[in-house]
Amino acid sequence: MSSRRVFLLGGANTQFLGKGNPDYIWKNHPDFGKRENPGIEELLRAAVNETFSKLGADPEAVERGYVGNFVGELFCQQGHLGAALAGSHPALVNKPMTRTEGACASGGLALACAVDAIKAGCDVVLAAGVEVQTNESARVGADYLARASHYRRQRSIDDFTFPALFGRRTKVYREAFGVSEEEIGHVAVKAYANANKNPLAHMRARRMDLDTASGASEKNPTFLQNAEFASYIKMSDCSQVSDGASAAIIVSADGLRRLGKSEADAIEILAIGHSTASLYDDGDLSQLWTTRDAAGKCYAAAGIGARDVQVAEVHDCFTVTELLMYEALGFCEPGQGGKLAASGATRIDGRIPVNTGGGLIGFGHPVGATGVKQAVEIWRQMKGKCGDYQVTSLPSVGLTANMGGDDRTVLVTAYRNAG
């Protein structure tokens, strides 16, 4: 790898919207028929232009760009999103722009490609991600999103393929380690509490308490048809079906100077660990082995260990996934993720704050945007820009873990506060 240093200068997230957010327009909303939810073009343009504006960065300096998106062709009948990124600002026209796809890791791949471009000699690169997925029914949307599984083999597990796949993981994990439903419930409670402090979060106006999160009820129903896994996934265990976009500017040291910035404005991207497992084999479901492999690569390349991490954004597509992430990233031993969550160590004021803005469960999960959003959130925490959900002291080392499918594609990225 090139020895060129790589920096994340910063970025922006749009509001993440969907059912449960007071600004989302649905058929019973008072503004229904008067205004519409933003589409894929509007969201991508908003994230890109806010990034340039907030950072005071000249769009003309951008040399190339990458945009993460998973299923634009299905939800929006729109592919060819590299050209959509070029259309987000006049200065981007005629520059090389490329779409990246890796299911829920599509945004993480956009960030990784931007880093590779800097290592290869570019100085200013744009990374973005976008997804719109609220414009179909839940069952149709679940079918579209099931393309992140091995569709031919796994689609039939349930109408809601991914909740069922992670219900299966939850069952295996709980049986292997004796983890309680209440321990898992702490993840949902933290996610909603953090989202309540985040004005851009999908679930900023919804509350969650431990009694509700710890068991099925009328307020928190199960919904799978698969009888074997139905009791293992409730509504509170699920990430949100959200619309949204994120964008970030990745630069070299020369790029910082070209934009009139210093290292104090940025965070350094130390390393990215990228691992991909076979789509056709499931393996041991009690741990996230692909995530563990990616984390090992990242730590080794960055010259750090799990104990050095002071803030993290991890992929919590379901509550059990966050616990499994703790373990795969080395924050605790296998089977101890529930105890770590219950201890309060991963809260905003804890020893290792995780998903401070709400994660995928609270902040929301516009699939293609999530990997870029995670990086932007780490930058915001390291630079003291998170407002009501800012951690107590500015972190020196941060980590993101973005996962596509059921632990099939994973990118783990380490960051150091450069100033």
N, C-alpha and C positions, 0 to 999 in steps of 0.2 A: 504493500500500500504506500501511496505517496505520503511524505512527511508533512505536507501542507496542513496547517491548522485550519479547523473549520469552526465557524461561529453561527449561532442562531441570534440574529439581530433583534428578532421579535416578531409579533404577528397579531392577528385579530380573529375572534370568533363572532359569528352572528348569534342572535338569539336562537336557541334550539326550541323548535315548536312541535306540538302535537297534542293529542287528546290529553286533557288534564291541565293544560296551560291556558290561563285566562285570555291570552292574546291570540290563541289559535281559533280560526273561524270554522265552525262546524254548523250543522243544520239548525241547532237550537240556540246558536249564539245571536245576541242582539244585532250584530252587524252582518249576519248572513244575508247575502244578496246585495250588500252595499259595498263590500270590499272582499278581496280574496287573499288567501295565504300566498306568500312569495313562492315563485317557481324556481327551478334549478338555475336558470340564467340570472335571476335577480339575486339569489343567495350567493352564488359564486362571485358575481360582480361586487356585491356589498363587502364580502370578506376581503377580496383583493384590494379594493379601493380604500377600505378602512385601514388596511395594513400599510399601504403607502402613506396615507394621511397621518396616522398615529406615529409612525416612525420618522416622518419627514424625509422619506427616501425617494429619490428620483426614479420613477418607473423606467426611464430611458436607460438606466444602468443595468437593468435585468438582461442577462444574456440568454437564458433559457428557463423553461418552467415545466413542472410536473403537477398533474391533478389526479388525486385518488378518487375513484368512483367504482361502485360494484355493479349496480343493476339499473343504470340510467335508461337502458333500452327497454326494460320491462315497465318500470313505474312511470317513466316520462316519455317513452318512445324516442329517446335521444341518446345516441352514441356520439362518437367523434368529439369527445370532450376536450381533447387537446386544442382543437380549434375554438371551442367555447372559452377556454382559458385565454387564448389570444384575443378573443372578443371582449374580454372583461375590462380592458383599458386600451386606448389607441396606441400607446407606446409599446404594447406587446405584439402588435401585428408584424408579421414577417420574421418573428423569432421562433426558434424551435420549441414547440410545446407538445407534451406527450402525456397521455393518460396511463395510469398504473392501476392494476386490478389484482387483488389478492383477498377477495371477500372482505371481512371486517378489518383486515390489515391493509386495505388499499391506500389509506392515508399514510400509514407507516412506510409503505413502499415508495410513495412520492417523496417523503422526507429522505429516505435512504438514497434514492436516485439523485436528489439534490446534493447530498453529501458526496456521492461519487463524482458528480460533475465538478464540484469544487476541488476534490482530490486530483481530478484529471486536468485542471488548469483554468476553469471558470472562476470568476471572482464574485459575481452576484447572481443568485438563482432563486426563483420563486417556487415554493412548494404549497400546494393547496389541496383541499378535499371537499367534496360536496355530495349530498344525497337528499333526495325527496322521496318519501315512502309512505306518506299519510293519505295519498289520493286513491287508495284501493281499500277494499274491505280487509279485515284482519286475516281471514282465511286465504284470500287471494295473495295478500302480502306475504303470508307465511310460506306459500308455495313458491313465490319469487325468491325469497330469502333462502329457501331450502337448496337453491343452486350452490350454496357454500358447502353443502354436504356432498357425499357421493350419491347423487340424486337417484340413480337406478337402484342402488342397494338400500338406501336409508330413508327415502321419501315416505315409504309406507309405515314408518314407525308411528306416525300420528299426523293429523291434519296440521298440527303445529310442530313441525319437525324439530326445530332447534330447542324449544322448551322440553320436548321429549328426550332428545339426546342428552341434555344437561340434567333432566330428571334422572336419567339412567346413571349419569356420573354422580349425582347426589346420593343415589341409593348405594352405589358401590363404595363411595367415599365414607358415608356414614357407617356402613357395615364393616368396613376395613378398620376404621379408627375409633368408632364409638362416639362420633361427633353428634351433639344434640341439635334439634331443630331450633332451640333458643339461641345457641351459639351462632348458628348461621343467620338467625334473625338480626343479630347485632350489625351485620353488614348493611342491611336495608335501612335500619334506623339511622346509622351514620350517614348513608348516602342521602337520605331525605333531609336530615338536619343540615348537612353541608349545602345542599341545593337551596334550602330556605334562605341562605345567606347570599346566594348568587343570583343577581338580577337577570342573567342570561340563561339560567337553567330551565329546562323543560318542566321540572316538578317544583319550581320555586314556591308555588302556592299550596302544595299538598303536604300534609303531615303524616308521619309514621311513628308509632310507638311500639315498644318491644312486645307487649301483649298481642297486638295485631300481627306483627311480623313473625311471631313464634308459632303460629298455628293457623289452619284453615278456618274460615268463618264466612258469614254473609258479607262482611266488609272486605275479606281477603280470600276470595274463592280459589279453588283449584279449577282447572279447565281442560286438562288433557282427556282424550278418549281412551288412551292406552292405560288399562287398569293397573298394569305392573308399576308404572312410573307416576301415575296421576297424583298420588299423595305427596310426592317429593318436590313438586313445583307449584307455588301459589303466585298470585299476581304480584305480590311484594318482592318475589325473588327475581323478577324479570327486568331487564333493561327496557328503555322506552323506544317506541317506534317514532322517530323524530325526523324532522326536516332541518337542515342547517348546513353551514359551510365554515371552513376555517382556512386561513392562509398565513404563511410565514416567509421571511426572507432569510436565506442562508448565504453566508459570505465567507471569503477568505480574509486574511489580515489586510491584503491590498484592497479588497472590497470594502472593508470598514473605512479605510482612509478615503477611498473614492466617494463614499457616501457622507463623508465628513463626520464619521463616528469614531469612537474609541472602544477598546476592550471593555471599559466600564459600562458601556451601553448594552453589551451582549453577554451571552453565556456560551461557553465553548462546548462543542459536541466532541466528547472524548472518543467514543467508539459506538458502533452499532453491531450487535450480534443478530444474525439473520439465519433462521433454521426453518426447514420445510420438511414435513413428514409425508408419507404416502397417503394419498386420499383413500386408498383401498383397504387399509388395515387400521383397526382401532387400538389394539394393544391394551396395556394396563390402564384402566380408567381411573385408578385411585390417585394418580399424579399427572401433572402436565409435563410430560417428558420433553416435548419439543421446546416448551418455554424454558425448561431447565437447561437444555443444551444451548439455546440462544443466550441465556443469561451468563453461562460459563464463558462463552466466546466474548461477550461484551466485557465482563469483568477482567478477563485476561488481557484483552487489547487495551482497556482503559487504565489498567494498573491499579484497580480498586477492588474492594470486596463488598459483600452485602452490608457489613457493619458500617461502611463509610456513607451509605445512602441516608440522606436527611429528609427527603421528600420524594414521593413517587406517585405516578399516575399509572394505574394498572387496568387491564381489561376485565371489567366486571359485567360481562354480558348477562350473567346470572350470579346470585349471591355466592353460590358454591365456588364459582370461578375466582372470585376475589380471594377466598381462603386458599384455594389451590395455587394462586399466583404468589401469595405470601411465601408458601412453602417452596415453590419452584425457584423463586428469586433469592431464597436463602434467608429470608427474614425470620423464619422459624423452622423447626424440624417437621417432617411429614406427619400429618395428623394433628398438628398443634395450631393450625390457622384459626380455628374457632376460639380457642383459648386466647390467642393474640388479639382477636377482634373484641372479645368480651372484656379483656383487660383494659381497653381504652387506649392501647399503645398506638393505634392507627388513626385516632381522632386528630383533629386539627391541632390540639394542644398536647398530643401524645409524643412518644419517643420517635416514631417513624410515621408521620402523617401520610395517609394514602387517600387519593381521590378527593382532594380538599374542596373542589367545586361541585362534587356530587357524583362524579364518575358516570358511567353509562346508565346506571340505575336512576340517578337523580338529575344530573346535568343533561342526559339524553344521549342517544346513539344514532345520529345520522351516519350510516355505516362508513361511507367513503371519507368522511371528515374526521372521524374519531382519532386516527393516528396523528394527524396534524394538530388537532385540538389538544391532545395530551402534551405535545411539545410546547405549544403556546402557553398552556397552563403552568408548566414547569418554569418557563421563562418569566411569567408573571409572578410566580411565587419567589423566585430568586431575586427579582428586582423590586419586590415589595409593592406590587400593583394589584393585589387581590382584595383590597378593601375589607369587608366584614369577615371574609374567610381567609385572611392572611395568617400564615403561621407566625409563631411568636418571634423567632429570630430568622434572619435571612439565611437560607440554606447555602452551603458551599457545594454540595454534590446532590444531584437529582437523577431520577431514573424514570423511564417510560417503558411499558410493556404492552404492545399492540398485537392482538391475536386474530387470525383469520380462520373461520370454521371452528371445528372442535379440536383445537390445538394442532392445526395442520400447518399454518404459516404464522411465524412469530418473529417480531422485531423487538429487541430490547436495546435501548439507547441510554447511554450515560452522559451526563452534563456536568460541567463545573462552572461555578460563578466566576466570570472573568474579571470582575471588578468589584 
